[in-house]
Amino acid sequence: MNARLPAGIWLLGFVSLLMDVSSEMIHALLPVYMVVVLGTSTLAVGVIEGIAEATASITKVFSGALSDRLGRRKGLVVLGYGMAAFTKPVFPLAPGIEWLVGARFIDRVGKGIRGAPRDALLADLAPLGLRGASFGLRQSLDTVGAFLGPLVAIALMWATADAFRTVFWWAVLPAFLALALLVFGLREPACPAAARAVRMPLARRELARLPRRYWGVVLLAAVFTLARFSEAFLILRAQDAGLPVTWVPLVLVLMNVVYALGAYPAGVLADRVDRVTLLIVGLSVLIVADIVLAFAPGLPAIALGVALWGLHMALSQGLLAAMVADSAPADLRGTAFGMFNLVGGLALLLASVLAGALWDAIGPAATFGAGASFAAITLVALFAGRGRFAKN
């Protein structure tokens, strides 16, 4: 199956892999760095993470719409990855929390600029009937980078006796490799001559062209996101259970190994079977993961919860993106992915702030218990409206 996928899809996957190596070398250590080294509160971590991701999601709306208006997407993708690359040196240079927040903010703006145009470009490149496989492959390669990054961070933390800033400096290299690969390697498909020009993608008359099925997917993903707060809380949960700082990145390694191994097979399966059934399975796995993490008596149980968390990501994230591509008109794909990510980002902001507040006020059991509750609500809603999400 994967031999039939165009080279551009593979290239976008490897760009994501390299940038995630860079980002996760930093992000796997950043929550602990802020709490242990800079003395930031857990609630502040939740607020910072939520604002960062919400910023990316808000930006995706405008970049996605702009890519529809221009009829071209590569330039915006390059700009977004370029911003991410050029902010990486700020992390080792930052003298305090304000600089870290600023760098995280600009980095996420870059993610927002590239996100919707990249997903729309991926949908443009994907052969008919292989959208699940295409999104699954990119997600899988992206996630390989997400676990290679923490592994490199662990090795460097051990080699440098926990020198956070040195690790952050090494993270600069793969970011610029990703940018070079994108600039010199990707060829964007030509816009069809008969394609409809979209002058104002965010105008009411254009948004009205997005079908009810699309908005149903957006709403479903938003409630899903309330149950899937920032992975920073997985790191903090492991540290709370006694995992040494040097080995904290193993949390993201484990989660992302499971995620990477499952994302592409789940995408291939989504092209062959009912996608709603796969989402139901993914939600069920998330509920079990949250319950395990809420009441885990030690590190082995936490490892099981983290692995289940990665499995639910594999079963759901690429699948939701493919459902957006299925339900949106081709000339509004950028806008559709932008709106999808905006709603999801706002939900992630709410979820991360709520998770941090519950953690500070009650403890980790309350945080993960709330996640399980939201996942159960989403599961009920999915069963109730199953027909609305079925593939045409």
DOVEXTOR-626142 format. One record per residue (C-alpha): residue number from 1; residue in three letters; z negated, y, x negated. Coordinates in steps of 0.5 Angstrom, whole numbers. Each point is the difference from the previous one (the first is absolute). Layout:
N
i aa zz yy xx
NUM ala Z Y X
...
***
This chain:
392
i aa zz yy xx
1 met 0 0 0
2 asn -2 5 -5
3 ala 7 -1 -4
4 arg 3 4 6
5 leu -4 6 0
6 pro 4 6 -4
7 ala -2 2 -7
8 gly -3 7 3
9 ile -5 -4 4
10 trp -3 -3 -6
11 leu 1 6 -4
12 leu -5 4 5
13 gly -4 -6 -1
14 phe -1 0 -7
15 val -1 8 0
16 ser -6 -1 5
17 leu -2 -6 -5
18 leu -1 5 -6
19 met -3 6 4
20 asp -5 -5 3
21 val -2 -2 -7
22 ser -1 7 -2
23 ser -4 2 6
24 glu -4 -6 1
25 met -2 1 -7
26 ile -3 6 2
27 his -2 -1 7
28 ala -4 -7 -1
29 leu -5 4 -5
30 leu 0 7 4
31 pro -5 -2 5
32 val -5 -2 -5
33 tyr 2 5 -5
34 met -2 5 6
35 val -6 -3 2
36 val -3 -2 -6
37 val 3 5 -5
38 leu 0 6 4
39 gly -5 -1 5
40 thr 4 0 6
41 ser -3 -3 7
42 thr 3 -6 3
43 leu 2 5 6
44 ala 4 5 -4
45 val 4 -6 -3
46 gly 2 -2 7
47 val 1 7 2
48 ile 5 1 -7
49 glu 3 -6 1
50 gly 2 1 8
51 ile 2 7 -2
52 ala 5 -2 -5
53 glu 3 -5 4
54 ala 0 4 6
55 thr 4 5 -4
56 ala 5 -5 -2
57 ser 1 -2 7
58 ile 1 7 2
59 thr 5 2 -5
60 lys 4 -6 2
61 val 2 3 6
62 phe 3 6 -3
63 ser 4 -4 -5
64 gly 2 -6 4
65 ala 3 6 5
66 leu 3 3 -6
67 ser 3 -6 -2
68 asp 3 -1 7
69 arg 3 7 0
70 leu 3 0 -7
71 gly 3 -7 1
72 arg -2 -2 -7
73 arg -7 -3 -2
74 lys 0 -1 -8
75 gly -2 7 -2
76 leu -6 0 4
77 val -2 -7 -2
78 val 1 3 -8
79 leu -4 6 2
80 gly -6 -4 3
81 tyr 0 -5 -6
82 gly 0 6 -5
83 met -6 4 3
84 ala -4 -7 -1
85 ala 2 -1 -7
86 phe -1 7 -2
87 thr -7 0 3
88 lys -2 -6 -4
89 pro -2 4 -6
90 val -5 4 4
91 phe -5 -6 1
92 pro -2 -1 -7
93 leu 0 8 -1
94 ala -4 2 6
95 pro -7 3 -2
96 gly -3 -1 7
97 ile 1 -3 7
98 glu 4 7 3
99 trp 5 -2 -5
100 leu 0 -8 2
101 val 1 3 7
102 gly 6 4 -2
103 ala 3 -5 -3
104 arg -1 -5 5
105 phe 3 5 5
106 ile 6 1 -4
107 asp 1 -7 -1
108 arg 0 -2 7
109 val 5 6 2
110 gly 5 -3 -5
111 lys -2 -7 4
112 gly 1 4 7
113 ile 7 3 -3
114 arg 3 -7 -2
115 gly -3 -4 5
116 ala 4 1 7
117 pro 7 1 -4
118 arg -1 -6 -4
119 asp -2 -5 6
120 ala 6 3 3
121 leu 4 -1 -6
122 leu -2 -7 0
123 ala 2 -1 7
124 asp 7 3 -1
125 leu 1 -5 -6
126 ala -3 -6 4
127 pro 5 -5 2
128 leu 0 -1 8
129 gly -5 -6 1
130 leu -4 1 -6
131 arg -4 6 1
132 gly -6 -4 0
133 ala 1 -3 -7
134 ser 3 6 -3
135 phe -7 4 2
136 gly -4 -6 -2
137 leu 3 -1 -7
138 arg -1 8 -1
139 gln -7 -1 2
140 ser -1 -6 -4
141 leu 3 3 -6
142 asp -5 6 1
143 thr -6 -4 1
144 val 2 -4 -7
145 gly -1 7 -3
146 ala -6 1 4
147 phe -4 -6 -3
148 leu 3 1 -7
149 gly -3 7 0
150 pro -7 -2 1
151 leu 1 -6 -5
152 val 3 5 -6
153 ala -6 4 2
154 ile -5 -5 -1
155 ala 3 -2 -7
156 leu 0 7 -2
157 met -7 1 3
158 trp -3 -6 -4
159 ala 4 2 -6
160 thr -2 8 0
161 ala -8 -2 2
162 asp 1 3 7
163 ala 4 7 -2
164 phe 3 2 6
165 arg 4 6 -2
166 thr 4 -5 -5
167 val 2 -5 5
168 phe 2 6 4
169 trp 5 2 -6
170 trp 3 -6 0
171 ala 2 0 7
172 val 4 6 -1
173 leu 6 -5 -3
174 pro 2 -4 5
175 ala 0 6 5
176 phe 6 3 -4
177 leu 3 -7 -1
178 ala 1 0 8
179 leu 2 7 0
180 ala 6 -2 -5
181 leu 2 -6 3
182 leu 1 3 7
183 val 4 6 -3
184 phe 5 -4 -4
185 gly 0 -6 4
186 leu 0 1 7
187 arg 7 1 4
188 glu -1 3 7
189 pro 5 -3 5
190 ala 5 5 3
191 cys -2 3 7
192 pro 5 -3 5
193 ala 6 5 2
194 ala -2 -1 7
195 ala -7 1 -1
196 arg -3 5 5
197 ala -3 7 -3
198 val -7 1 1
199 arg -2 7 0
200 met -7 1 2
201 pro -3 -7 0
202 leu -7 2 2
203 ala 3 4 6
204 arg -3 -3 7
205 arg 7 -2 2
206 glu 1 -5 -7
207 leu -7 -3 1
208 ala 2 -1 7
209 arg 5 -5 -3
210 leu -5 -4 -3
211 pro -1 -6 5
212 arg -7 -2 3
213 arg 0 -6 -4
214 tyr 0 4 -6
215 trp -6 4 3
216 gly -4 -7 2
217 val 1 -2 -8
218 val -3 7 -2
219 leu -6 -1 4
220 leu -1 -7 -1
221 ala 0 2 -8
222 ala -5 6 1
223 val -5 -5 3
224 phe 1 -5 -5
225 thr -1 5 -5
226 leu -7 2 3
227 ala -2 -7 -2
228 arg 3 0 -7
229 phe -3 6 -4
230 ser 1 2 -7
231 glu -1 -6 -5
232 ala -5 4 -4
233 phe -5 -3 5
234 leu 2 -7 -3
235 ile -2 2 -7
236 leu -6 4 2
237 arg -2 -7 4
238 ala 1 -4 -6
239 gln -4 5 -5
240 asp -6 0 6
241 ala 0 -8 -1
242 gly -1 1 -8
243 leu 7 0 -3
244 pro 0 3 -6
245 val 4 7 -1
246 thr 5 -3 -5
247 trp 2 -6 5
248 val 0 4 6
249 pro 8 1 0
250 leu 0 -8 1
251 val -1 2 7
252 leu 7 3 1
253 val 3 -5 -5
254 leu -3 -6 5
255 met 2 4 6
256 asn 7 2 -2
257 val 2 -7 -3
258 val -1 -3 7
259 tyr 4 6 3
260 ala 6 -1 -5
261 leu 0 -7 1
262 gly 0 0 7
263 ala 4 7 2
264 tyr 7 -3 -2
265 pro -1 -7 4
266 ala -3 4 6
267 gly 7 5 0
268 val 4 -6 0
269 leu -4 -4 5
270 ala 1 7 4
271 asp 7 -1 0
272 arg 0 -7 3
273 val -6 0 5
274 asp -4 5 5
275 arg -2 6 -4
276 val -6 1 5
277 thr -3 -7 -1
278 leu 0 2 -7
279 leu -4 6 1
280 ile -5 -4 4
281 val -1 -4 -5
282 gly -1 6 -5
283 leu -5 3 4
284 ser -4 -6 1
285 val 0 -1 -7
286 leu -3 7 -1
287 ile -5 -1 5
288 val -3 -6 -4
289 ala 1 4 -7
290 asp -4 6 3
291 ile -6 -5 3
292 val 0 -4 -7
293 leu -1 7 -4
294 ala -5 2 5
295 phe -5 -5 -1
296 ala 3 -3 -7
297 pro -7 -3 -3
298 gly 3 1 -7
299 leu 7 1 -5
300 pro 3 -7 2
301 ala 0 2 8
302 ile 2 7 -2
303 ala 6 -3 -4
304 leu 2 -4 6
305 gly 0 6 5
306 val 4 4 -5
307 ala 5 -6 0
308 leu 1 0 7
309 trp 0 8 0
310 gly 6 -1 -4
311 leu 3 -6 4
312 his 0 5 6
313 met 4 5 -4
314 ala 5 -4 -1
315 leu 1 -3 7
316 ser 0 8 3
317 gln 2 5 -5
318 gly 7 -1 -1
319 leu 1 -3 7
320 leu -2 6 3
321 ala 5 4 -4
322 ala 6 -5 2
323 met -2 1 7
324 val 0 8 -1
325 ala 7 -1 -3
326 asp 2 -5 6
327 ser -2 5 5
328 ala 3 7 -2
329 pro 7 2 0
330 ala 3 0 -7
331 asp 1 8 0
332 leu -7 1 1
333 arg -3 -5 -4
334 gly -3 5 -5
335 thr -4 3 5
336 ala -2 -6 4
337 phe -3 -2 -7
338 gly -3 6 -1
339 met -3 1 7
340 phe -3 -8 -1
341 asn -3 2 -6
342 leu -3 7 2
343 val -4 -4 6
344 gly -2 -5 -5
345 gly -2 5 -5
346 leu -5 3 5
347 ala -2 -6 2
348 leu -2 -2 -7
349 leu -4 7 -1
350 leu -4 -2 6
351 ala -1 -7 -2
352 ser -2 2 -7
353 val -5 6 2
354 leu -3 -5 5
355 ala -1 -6 -5
356 gly -3 5 -5
357 ala -5 3 5
358 leu -2 -7 3
359 trp -1 -2 -7
360 asp -4 5 -2
361 ala -4 0 6
362 ile -1 -7 2
363 gly 3 -4 -6
364 pro 7 -4 -1
365 ala -2 -5 6
366 ala 1 6 4
367 thr 7 2 -3
368 phe 3 -7 0
369 gly -3 -2 7
370 ala 4 7 3
371 gly 6 -3 -3
372 ala 0 -6 3
373 ser -2 3 7
374 phe 7 4 -1
375 ala 4 -6 -2
376 ala -3 -3 6
377 ile 2 6 5
378 thr 7 0 -3
379 leu 1 -8 1
380 val -2 1 7
381 ala 5 6 1
382 leu 6 -4 -4
383 phe -1 -6 5
384 ala 0 5 6
385 gly 6 3 -2
386 arg 4 -6 -4
387 gly 6 1 4
388 arg 1 7 -2
389 phe 0 -1 -8
390 ala 5 -6 1
391 lys 6 0 -4
392 asn 7 2 3
***
